[in-house]
Amino acid sequence: MGCATRSIRVAVSISMLTIPWESVVFWRRGSVVLAILSAALLVAAMIAREPPDFSAMPVVAVVRDDQRRAVWEIRLARAAHQIAADSLRLQSAPAGHAYQLWLLVPKGTPRSLGLLPQSARKRIAVSPESARLLGGDGELEVTIEPAEGSPAPGPSGPVIFRAGLEGSG
């Protein structure tokens, strides 16, 4: 009897090895592998997407200093959920600090759009909701914040510049 039982176990083990798709473990592991591959392909597709040509994008705001000189131009690529902050002239922040851009909309709390460049162009990813709001009514304000940005959900430093949205996004 012991020998027959052993041969049955061996036969069952061999049959499970030859037909793996009948095993629940096989399908669970396969599902995990396919999910990981799908996520990796999605990330690769997002990274490989061509960045927008901001020179062809509309200017949604021009941030000016107290003497009405343009400091930054903000362009919106709504479909890409990105803005470009073009520094039009050198605007040095105090040591250990940075300029932070905020979106203010009627009946809403300020939304951080990111830290502004002191020179050149900086691409900033924004949420789909912020991209939508940038094409409407509201204004932008620039505050001086710690170098890493505001530690609070809203502005923590003084407002230095303001700009109205042109609603052309």
Short mmCIF file of the C-alpha atoms (twelve columns), coordinates in Angstrom:
data_MODEL
# 
_entry.id   MODEL 
# 
loop_
_atom_site.group_PDB 
_atom_site.id 
_atom_site.type_symbol 
_atom_site.label_atom_id 
_atom_site.label_alt_id 
_atom_site.label_comp_id 
_atom_site.label_asym_id 
_atom_site.label_seq_id 
_atom_site.Cartn_x 
_atom_site.Cartn_y 
_atom_site.Cartn_z 
_atom_site.pdbx_PDB_model_num 
ATOM 1   C CA . MET A 1   0.000   0.000  0.000   1 
ATOM 2   C CA . GLY A 2   2.856   2.385  0.821   1 
ATOM 3   C CA . CYS A 3   4.439   1.904  -2.576  1 
ATOM 4   C CA . ALA A 4   1.140   2.525  -4.403  1 
ATOM 5   C CA . THR A 5   0.517   5.731  -2.436  1 
ATOM 6   C CA . ARG A 6   4.000   6.980  -3.247  1 
ATOM 7   C CA . SER A 7   3.525   6.301  -6.968  1 
ATOM 8   C CA . ILE A 8   0.158   8.108  -6.934  1 
ATOM 9   C CA . ARG A 9   1.778   11.160 -5.286  1 
ATOM 10  C CA . VAL A 10  4.540   11.162 -7.873  1 
ATOM 11  C CA . ALA A 11  1.947   10.924 -10.666 1 
ATOM 12  C CA . VAL A 12  -0.059  13.808 -9.196  1 
ATOM 13  C CA . SER A 13  3.097   15.919 -8.812  1 
ATOM 14  C CA . ILE A 14  4.135   15.215 -12.386 1 
ATOM 15  C CA . SER A 15  0.664   16.034 -13.726 1 
ATOM 16  C CA . MET A 16  0.685   19.383 -11.883 1 
ATOM 17  C CA . LEU A 17  4.063   20.202 -13.401 1 
ATOM 18  C CA . THR A 18  2.868   19.475 -16.907 1 
ATOM 19  C CA . ILE A 19  -0.315  21.596 -16.660 1 
ATOM 20  C CA . PRO A 20  0.656   24.768 -14.710 1 
ATOM 21  C CA . TRP A 21  -2.287  26.890 -15.916 1 
ATOM 22  C CA . GLU A 22  -4.648  24.766 -13.852 1 
ATOM 23  C CA . SER A 23  -2.978  26.055 -10.688 1 
ATOM 24  C CA . VAL A 24  -4.362  29.105 -8.844  1 
ATOM 25  C CA . VAL A 25  -0.828  30.045 -7.806  1 
ATOM 26  C CA . PHE A 26  0.221   30.156 -11.468 1 
ATOM 27  C CA . TRP A 27  -2.572  32.631 -12.311 1 
ATOM 28  C CA . ARG A 28  -1.932  34.799 -9.261  1 
ATOM 29  C CA . ARG A 29  1.779   35.080 -10.038 1 
ATOM 30  C CA . GLY A 30  1.048   35.625 -13.708 1 
ATOM 31  C CA . SER A 31  -1.395  38.422 -12.876 1 
ATOM 32  C CA . VAL A 32  1.178   40.149 -10.687 1 
ATOM 33  C CA . VAL A 33  3.827   39.928 -13.410 1 
ATOM 34  C CA . LEU A 34  1.438   41.315 -16.036 1 
ATOM 35  C CA . ALA A 35  0.353   44.154 -13.736 1 
ATOM 36  C CA . ILE A 36  3.977   45.138 -13.123 1 
ATOM 37  C CA . LEU A 37  4.741   45.030 -16.848 1 
ATOM 38  C CA . SER A 38  1.666   47.136 -17.623 1 
ATOM 39  C CA . ALA A 39  2.665   49.742 -15.039 1 
ATOM 40  C CA . ALA A 40  6.216   49.841 -16.409 1 
ATOM 41  C CA . LEU A 41  4.937   50.361 -19.963 1 
ATOM 42  C CA . LEU A 42  2.619   53.148 -18.813 1 
ATOM 43  C CA . VAL A 43  5.470   54.944 -17.044 1 
ATOM 44  C CA . ALA A 44  7.718   54.492 -20.096 1 
ATOM 45  C CA . ALA A 45  5.022   55.928 -22.375 1 
ATOM 46  C CA . MET A 46  4.554   58.936 -20.101 1 
ATOM 47  C CA . ILE A 47  8.287   59.604 -19.908 1 
ATOM 48  C CA . ALA A 48  8.826   59.156 -23.637 1 
ATOM 49  C CA . ARG A 49  6.096   61.654 -24.507 1 
ATOM 50  C CA . GLU A 50  7.462   64.614 -26.426 1 
ATOM 51  C CA . PRO A 51  7.598   67.736 -24.224 1 
ATOM 52  C CA . PRO A 52  5.394   70.588 -25.417 1 
ATOM 53  C CA . ASP A 53  6.844   73.446 -27.452 1 
ATOM 54  C CA . PHE A 54  6.149   76.281 -25.068 1 
ATOM 55  C CA . SER A 55  7.114   78.964 -27.579 1 
ATOM 56  C CA . ALA A 56  3.848   78.160 -29.393 1 
ATOM 57  C CA . MET A 57  1.780   78.086 -26.176 1 
ATOM 58  C CA . PRO A 58  -0.299  81.027 -24.980 1 
ATOM 59  C CA . VAL A 59  0.929   83.330 -22.239 1 
ATOM 60  C CA . VAL A 60  -1.608  83.107 -19.410 1 
ATOM 61  C CA . ALA A 61  0.054   85.688 -17.149 1 
ATOM 62  C CA . VAL A 62  2.913   88.149 -16.980 1 
ATOM 63  C CA . VAL A 63  4.249   88.699 -13.471 1 
ATOM 64  C CA . ARG A 64  5.486   92.273 -13.033 1 
ATOM 65  C CA . ASP A 65  7.426   94.028 -10.314 1 
ATOM 66  C CA . ASP A 66  6.277   97.190 -8.516  1 
ATOM 67  C CA . GLN A 67  7.696   99.315 -11.365 1 
ATOM 68  C CA . ARG A 68  5.559   97.375 -13.906 1 
ATOM 69  C CA . ARG A 69  8.593   95.637 -15.451 1 
ATOM 70  C CA . ALA A 70  7.927   92.073 -16.588 1 
ATOM 71  C CA . VAL A 71  9.756   89.509 -14.429 1 
ATOM 72  C CA . TRP A 72  8.222   86.151 -15.456 1 
ATOM 73  C CA . GLU A 73  5.983   85.018 -18.283 1 
ATOM 74  C CA . ILE A 74  3.783   82.018 -17.513 1 
ATOM 75  C CA . ARG A 75  2.791   79.807 -20.461 1 
ATOM 76  C CA . LEU A 76  0.327   76.933 -20.279 1 
ATOM 77  C CA . ALA A 77  0.355   73.593 -22.083 1 
ATOM 78  C CA . ARG A 78  -3.044  72.470 -20.810 1 
ATOM 79  C CA . ALA A 79  -3.087  69.033 -22.479 1 
ATOM 80  C CA . ALA A 80  0.346   68.194 -21.033 1 
ATOM 81  C CA . HIS A 81  -0.586  69.597 -17.587 1 
ATOM 82  C CA . GLN A 82  2.531   71.746 -17.580 1 
ATOM 83  C CA . ILE A 83  3.421   75.385 -17.326 1 
ATOM 84  C CA . ALA A 84  6.615   77.133 -18.339 1 
ATOM 85  C CA . ALA A 85  7.860   79.958 -16.176 1 
ATOM 86  C CA . ASP A 86  10.140  82.123 -18.321 1 
ATOM 87  C CA . SER A 87  12.381  84.456 -16.378 1 
ATOM 88  C CA . LEU A 88  12.516  87.681 -18.382 1 
ATOM 89  C CA . ARG A 89  15.172  89.264 -16.209 1 
ATOM 90  C CA . LEU A 90  17.356  88.106 -13.353 1 
ATOM 91  C CA . GLN A 91  15.413  88.128 -10.098 1 
ATOM 92  C CA . SER A 92  17.625  86.898 -7.276  1 
ATOM 93  C CA . ALA A 93  15.883  85.587 -4.179  1 
ATOM 94  C CA . PRO A 94  17.355  86.284 -0.732  1 
ATOM 95  C CA . ALA A 95  19.899  83.680 0.436   1 
ATOM 96  C CA . GLY A 96  18.230  80.425 1.539   1 
ATOM 97  C CA . HIS A 97  14.929  81.415 -0.066  1 
ATOM 98  C CA . ALA A 98  13.063  80.960 -3.340  1 
ATOM 99  C CA . TYR A 99  10.170  82.535 -5.186  1 
ATOM 100 C CA . GLN A 100 7.040   80.377 -5.121  1 
ATOM 101 C CA . LEU A 101 4.136   80.756 -7.544  1 
ATOM 102 C CA . TRP A 102 0.556   80.423 -6.269  1 
ATOM 103 C CA . LEU A 103 -2.743  80.219 -8.122  1 
ATOM 104 C CA . LEU A 104 -5.616  82.141 -6.535  1 
ATOM 105 C CA . VAL A 105 -9.140  81.484 -7.786  1 
ATOM 106 C CA . PRO A 106 -12.422 82.983 -6.594  1 
ATOM 107 C CA . LYS A 107 -13.825 81.042 -3.629  1 
ATOM 108 C CA . GLY A 108 -10.776 78.795 -3.391  1 
ATOM 109 C CA . THR A 109 -7.646  78.293 -1.360  1 
ATOM 110 C CA . PRO A 110 -4.242  79.180 -2.852  1 
ATOM 111 C CA . ARG A 111 -2.677  76.342 -4.873  1 
ATOM 112 C CA . SER A 112 1.085   76.057 -5.154  1 
ATOM 113 C CA . LEU A 113 2.254   75.832 -8.751  1 
ATOM 114 C CA . GLY A 114 5.919   75.441 -7.850  1 
ATOM 115 C CA . LEU A 115 9.145   77.322 -7.368  1 
ATOM 116 C CA . LEU A 116 10.087  79.914 -9.970  1 
ATOM 117 C CA . PRO A 117 13.460  80.089 -11.724 1 
ATOM 118 C CA . GLN A 118 15.761  83.004 -11.053 1 
ATOM 119 C CA . SER A 119 16.822  82.892 -14.699 1 
ATOM 120 C CA . ALA A 120 15.963  80.944 -17.886 1 
ATOM 121 C CA . ARG A 121 12.886  78.699 -18.302 1 
ATOM 122 C CA . LYS A 122 11.520  76.148 -15.900 1 
ATOM 123 C CA . ARG A 123 8.901   73.543 -16.813 1 
ATOM 124 C CA . ILE A 124 6.528   72.820 -13.960 1 
ATOM 125 C CA . ALA A 125 4.056   69.935 -13.875 1 
ATOM 126 C CA . VAL A 126 0.628   70.974 -12.570 1 
ATOM 127 C CA . SER A 127 -2.486  69.010 -11.713 1 
ATOM 128 C CA . PRO A 128 -5.207  68.714 -14.365 1 
ATOM 129 C CA . GLU A 129 -7.449  70.866 -12.151 1 
ATOM 130 C CA . SER A 130 -4.797  73.607 -11.874 1 
ATOM 131 C CA . ALA A 131 -4.253  73.486 -15.648 1 
ATOM 132 C CA . ARG A 132 -7.998  73.994 -16.146 1 
ATOM 133 C CA . LEU A 133 -8.148  76.859 -13.638 1 
ATOM 134 C CA . LEU A 134 -5.195  78.644 -15.248 1 
ATOM 135 C CA . GLY A 135 -7.335  79.205 -18.332 1 
ATOM 136 C CA . GLY A 136 -10.027 81.061 -16.390 1 
ATOM 137 C CA . ASP A 137 -10.490 83.877 -13.924 1 
ATOM 138 C CA . GLY A 138 -8.123  84.372 -11.065 1 
ATOM 139 C CA . GLU A 139 -4.683  85.629 -10.342 1 
ATOM 140 C CA . LEU A 140 -1.189  84.488 -9.563  1 
ATOM 141 C CA . GLU A 141 0.918   85.649 -6.701  1 
ATOM 142 C CA . VAL A 142 4.579   85.149 -5.924  1 
ATOM 143 C CA . THR A 143 5.820   84.800 -2.375  1 
ATOM 144 C CA . ILE A 144 9.261   84.476 -0.831  1 
ATOM 145 C CA . GLU A 145 9.502   81.046 0.795   1 
ATOM 146 C CA . PRO A 146 12.221  78.799 2.207   1 
ATOM 147 C CA . ALA A 147 14.437  77.283 -0.534  1 
ATOM 148 C CA . GLU A 148 12.383  74.038 -0.506  1 
ATOM 149 C CA . GLY A 149 9.065   75.884 -0.774  1 
ATOM 150 C CA . SER A 150 6.390   76.746 1.748   1 
ATOM 151 C CA . PRO A 151 6.252   74.340 4.695   1 
ATOM 152 C CA . ALA A 152 2.504   75.013 4.958   1 
ATOM 153 C CA . PRO A 153 -0.227  74.076 2.470   1 
ATOM 154 C CA . GLY A 154 -0.582  77.786 1.662   1 
ATOM 155 C CA . PRO A 155 1.811   80.723 1.383   1 
ATOM 156 C CA . SER A 156 3.911   81.342 4.482   1 
ATOM 157 C CA . GLY A 157 6.009   84.259 3.237   1 
ATOM 158 C CA . PRO A 158 5.167   87.758 2.066   1 
ATOM 159 C CA . VAL A 159 3.533   88.380 -1.307  1 
ATOM 160 C CA . ILE A 160 6.072   90.099 -3.553  1 
ATOM 161 C CA . PHE A 161 4.386   90.072 -6.985  1 
ATOM 162 C CA . ARG A 162 0.888   89.572 -8.423  1 
ATOM 163 C CA . ALA A 163 -0.434  88.933 -11.915 1 
ATOM 164 C CA . GLY A 164 -3.925  88.561 -13.348 1 
ATOM 165 C CA . LEU A 165 -4.746  85.538 -15.507 1 
ATOM 166 C CA . GLU A 166 -5.386  86.423 -19.127 1 
ATOM 167 C CA . GLY A 167 -7.853  83.533 -19.560 1 
ATOM 168 C CA . SER A 168 -6.322  82.485 -22.880 1 
ATOM 169 C CA . GLY A 169 -5.231  78.955 -21.878 1 
# 
